[in-house]
Each structure stands twice: as C-alpha cells, then as structure tokens.
Amino acid sequence: MLTEASDYETLYRNFRWDIPDRFNIATACCDRHADGTNRLALIYVDEDGAATRTSFDEVADFSRRFANVLKQDGLVRGDRVAVFLSQSLELPIVHLAAFRAGFVSIPLFTLFGEDALEFRLANSGAKAIVTDEAGYEKLAKIRDRLPDLKNIYVVGASAPAGTKSFWPSLKAASPDFTTIDTAADDPAVIIYTSGTTGNPKGALHAHRVVLGHLPNIEMCHDFLPKPGDLMWTPADWAWIGGLINALFAAWYHAVPIVGHRARKFEPQAAMQMMADYGIHNVFLPPTALKLMRQAGVKHEGVRLRSIFTGGESLGGELLDWVRATFGIDAHEVFGQTECNLVIGSNSKLFPIRPGSMGKATPGFDVRIVNDKGEELPRGQRGIIGVRQPVPCTMLEYWRNPEATAKKYAGGFLLTGDLGIQDEDDYFWYVSREDDVITTAGYRVGPSEIEHTLMKHPAVAMSAVVGIPDPIRTESIKAWVVLRPGFAPSDALAREIQDFVKVQLAAHEYPRFVQFTDTLPMTATGKVLRRELRTLG
Ligand SMILES: Nc1ncnc2c1ncn2[C@@H]1O[C@H](COP(=O)(O)OP(=O)(O)OP(=O)(O)O)[C@@H](O)[C@H]1O
C-alpha cells in the first residue's frame, strides 16, 4: 500500500511488497467491509436510469449463497466458472462466489459472438456459466459442442430448458459458507488476451493479482481513498482494466462503484451520470475521452477527484483537454493483462510530461530490452520489459506452456510493446512490435478475425491489419480475396462485416473491407501484414 509521499524517488526506493501467504479476494474485497453496517458497495443504474443500491453485507450474503449453489451442483476446487454478463450486481456475486470456494472465474465480454465464446469455454473447460437472456441466445447455439459445461444459470424472468434461474437458485441456498483459506498464489481468474498468431491465450492470475495492482491504482487515484469517493468506468468488467483495476481495487479500499449497462458509450450521458451520482474517481480510456472531446460535452456538476486512463496512448492534446474540462490531470497508465499496470503517473510525485506514460510504478523494475531480455541504453527504442518476479504477473497462460515460455527472456516479461526510456526515467510509447491491433482500447489479434472470415462462403483468403484512426487509435481493416464466383460489392462487404460481428465479436468486426486479387506474401507463404499497413 502506498502512503502519501511528496516525491517519487522516496516512494519508489522505499517500496517493499508485502504479500501475505494466505489471501482470498472475496475476504479482502468484500467480507472485510461487510460489518453489519450496510456500507454501500454498488449503485447499479439500469438502462432506464433507475438506480439500485447494494451494500457489502448483501454482496457477501449473495455470494456465499451462490458459492453453495455451485458446490451443490457438483463443482469442486479448481473448476472454472464463466461469467458472461455486463456491468451488473450479479457479475461480482459470481466472481466472489468462485473466489470463496476456490473455483477459477472467467470473465467473458458480452460483445463476444459464438466463435469467441466457444473457444474460451472449450479451452478453459468451464463447468458452469452465468449469463442473461441475451447471452443465453448465443450460448444456446454452441452448448451442444461444450461437453464440460454442465451448469448454466440465467439471470432473467425465466430459465430456458436445461438451465437454472439465477436468483431463485441463489435465494434457496444457505447463507452459510466458510471461505476457503487460499494461498495468495492459488489460481483465481483466467482473462483471455489476444496475440498475433493463433488463438487467444488465457492469462491465469492468482488471488494476489489484486494486491499487485494496488501500487499503481493508488498512485493514479492520488493515494488512499478520500471521503465521498465513488468509482465508475465505462469499460466492461470483463477485462482486467474494468474487473480488477476498477471494481475489485475500489472494493479492496471499500470505495463503492457505480455499475451501468449502456448499449453504447454516449459522451453526454456519461457526463450526466458523473454529475448525477457525484462520481469522484474514473477510469476513462483515451477513446472515451476523445469521443467526449469530439462531442463537445458540457461538464456542469461534474466533480472528479481522480482520472486514470490507459490501454492506448493518451497524448498531449487530450491531456490538455482533460485539464481544461475537469480541472485535474489525467493519470496515464501502461500495462497489459499478463503483468498489468507497470508504468503510471501522478502529478504530485513528478511533473507530467505530455505524451509520456510516466515512470515505473513503485514495486516494478521496468526496462527497455531486446528480445533476449538484455537491457538497452537510455533513449534507445526497444521492448518494454518487466523484471520478474512481481506479484501481479500471471501464473501462466492456461494450458499453454509454449506461449508462457515465449513471454519471458533474460528474467524479464516481454510486453510486446516498443518504447523508449529517457534520461529522467520517463517512458514513451512507440508501438506494438507485433501485429496486434489496439482499437478503442481493446487488444485484438488479427488471426482470430482471419479465422472467422475464412468461414464466410465468399472468402478465399484474408489478412487483417490495424490502420490509424484519430479516435480509436487503430481501426480494423480486412483485405479479402474472394472465391471464384463471387464479385466485390458494397453489399458483400457489409455482409462480411455483419458475419464477423455476430460470429466472433461486435468490437472485432472490420470497419473497412478491401477486396483484392492477391495478398503480399513472403517466400514461405506468410502474409506480409506490415506491407498492407503501409497501404492504409
Ligand atoms: N498507456 C498506453 N499507451 C499505449 N498503449 C497501451 C497503454 N496501455 C496499454 N496499452 C496497450 O494495451 C496492451 C494491453 O492490452 P490488454 O487488453 O492486455 O490489457 P489492458 O489494456 O491493460 O487492460 P484492459 O483490456 O482491461 O483495458 C498493451 O500491450 C499495449 O499494447
């Protein structure tokens, strides 16, 4: 835990990790605050704007009951429980139930389509899933192909055949459940990430992942909580940024959070919500900030105390806009699912240099290295590496020892991002060293999209790249070679886009489809994505 300090050097040099041997996220982020006084944990605002308040006592009770449901239905320690829900009360209940019982939870983004869902559920061997009626519609099409998936709980008015109704099951269960005394190193959650080649990989994190995030979160939210703090993020609670950095890091400190299920990010509605609920602390990715700036949002009544941002580059201009609009600095962070939040900033510790991501988070030794993990001189461009071990690094990629081994070299975790460190310790982001696309803060692997495109009857071959986009950092573009008998047309392009939206994920569809007769290839037949990128 960080304490208020006036300078970064002292904080950085004096920092010592203090990770206990035994640690369970449910105890630390919920039960400690469930003291019978009904402390506020969550304000859930539904699509019509109606708000429901839930206390830590209630969340503790609900999650104990649901842990009993899962145990009664046959799950044993180590089993995987998928959570296919958007921001909601049910989402943390399921994660906490899993943590209590020693199960491993798997957050799944609600925009996932059938392919994305099927791969993750099959790869993790999930035994149970909690979803809502919209999620079940997608699941229904693939459940026959998932032999491990025995228990499906649906949040909603009715439970389709072969599923159980979430709330009635929970309410019928006993409220008594003794949380398992887990080691801090015991597996807790698998979060899937995308790479350049092959399928997504499940980053398996231990219970200590929450503790590992605290130094950066505390640095970016201006140290420890202050009276009136209330957290909100439009980022889905399916990614590490929403689930761990926003939801569970806030709850670790007993800071309540606002949850809201919005169909789409609406800049002015977001401002209104911040004003109406008196939100103090936000995680707003740069794309959300850009959309707000573009919409010329009005900010009367918004009183933010801390803004943290990341997942893509913030840049100097946007920082100026944040200062002018909210009267405070945006604290940028850099991290990734596997190691998270290793660089950050706080203007009380050191002046923010516009365009820089900040300095290494206390507790982390971040260096610019080559692909062997050898350090490069200051000012030289190289891979952003994180010296190991550190408490918030993943345990491994789930059942993927080759990918796990490739992630490390010379004692460093290699992020796959290129950067520069200057003489004053500031880090500057350059780009990805691979073909991974950063779009609206999402990390998207081109190969998963190419695999889905290949399933479309008109597609013979395809190559997917990111092209520069002023709002989203990058847009997804698919170069498509058609099969004989198919002719390029706008209608076919739209059909292909819709196909990816439904089949794979709504946030992974190519905004641009370009038909071509050939793709540039290496002598060994590998598509030269780099060349396609230069064509825009
Ligand atoms: N400040 C930043 N500037 C530029 N790129 C960033 C920054 N922070 C993260 N990224 C990009 O995002 C990648 C990590 O994406 P990933 O989805 O694993 O996690 P995340 O962005 O930390 O979390 P989340 O997906 O929950 O927002 C990094 O490898 C990098 O390419």
The ligand as a MOL file (V3000), in Angstrom:
LIG
                    3D

  0  0  0     0  0            999 V3000
M  V30 BEGIN CTAB
M  V30 COUNTS 31 33 0 0 0
M  V30 BEGIN ATOM
M  V30 1 N -0.6250 3.8670 -21.9510 0
M  V30 2 C -0.6060 3.0940 -23.0290 0
M  V30 3 N -0.1910 3.5790 -24.2230 0
M  V30 4 C -0.2010 2.8290 -25.3380 0
M  V30 5 N -0.6210 1.5380 -25.3740 0
M  V30 6 C -1.0500 0.9990 -24.2270 0
M  V30 7 C -1.0590 1.7260 -22.9960 0
M  V30 8 N -1.5290 0.8970 -22.0330 0
M  V30 9 C -1.7800 -0.2850 -22.6270 0
M  V30 10 N -1.5070 -0.2360 -23.9410 0
M  V30 11 C -1.6780 -1.3200 -24.9520 0
M  V30 12 O -2.6230 -2.2700 -24.4690 0
M  V30 13 C -1.9930 -3.5610 -24.3780 0
M  V30 14 C -2.5810 -4.3400 -23.2410 0
M  V30 15 O -3.9030 -4.6840 -23.5210 0
M  V30 16 P -4.6810 -5.6950 -22.6000 0
M  V30 17 O -6.0320 -5.8610 -23.1920 0
M  V30 18 O -3.8650 -6.8790 -22.3080 0
M  V30 19 O -4.7610 -5.0210 -21.2020 0
M  V30 20 P -5.1180 -3.5900 -20.6620 0
M  V30 21 O -5.2530 -2.6010 -21.7880 0
M  V30 22 O -4.1520 -3.2980 -19.5880 0
M  V30 23 O -6.4790 -3.8590 -19.9470 0
M  V30 24 P -7.9650 -3.7790 -20.4410 0
M  V30 25 O -8.0660 -4.6620 -21.6340 0
M  V30 26 O -8.7130 -4.2450 -19.2950 0
M  V30 27 O -8.2350 -2.3190 -20.7480 0
M  V30 28 C -0.5340 -3.2650 -24.2030 0
M  V30 29 O 0.2820 -4.3610 -24.5270 0
M  V30 30 C -0.3660 -2.0770 -25.1360 0
M  V30 31 O -0.2520 -2.5000 -26.4720 0
M  V30 END ATOM
M  V30 BEGIN BOND
M  V30 1 1 1 2
M  V30 2 1 2 3
M  V30 3 2 2 7
M  V30 4 2 3 4
M  V30 5 1 4 5
M  V30 6 2 5 6
M  V30 7 1 6 7
M  V30 8 1 6 10
M  V30 9 1 7 8
M  V30 10 2 8 9
M  V30 11 1 9 10
M  V30 12 1 10 11
M  V30 13 1 11 12
M  V30 14 1 11 30
M  V30 15 1 12 13
M  V30 16 1 13 14
M  V30 17 1 13 28
M  V30 18 1 14 15
M  V30 19 1 15 16
M  V30 20 2 16 17
M  V30 21 1 16 18
M  V30 22 1 16 19
M  V30 23 1 19 20
M  V30 24 2 20 21
M  V30 25 1 20 22
M  V30 26 1 20 23
M  V30 27 1 23 24
M  V30 28 2 24 25
M  V30 29 1 24 26
M  V30 30 1 24 27
M  V30 31 1 28 29
M  V30 32 1 28 30
M  V30 33 1 30 31
M  V30 END BOND
M  V30 END CTAB
M  END
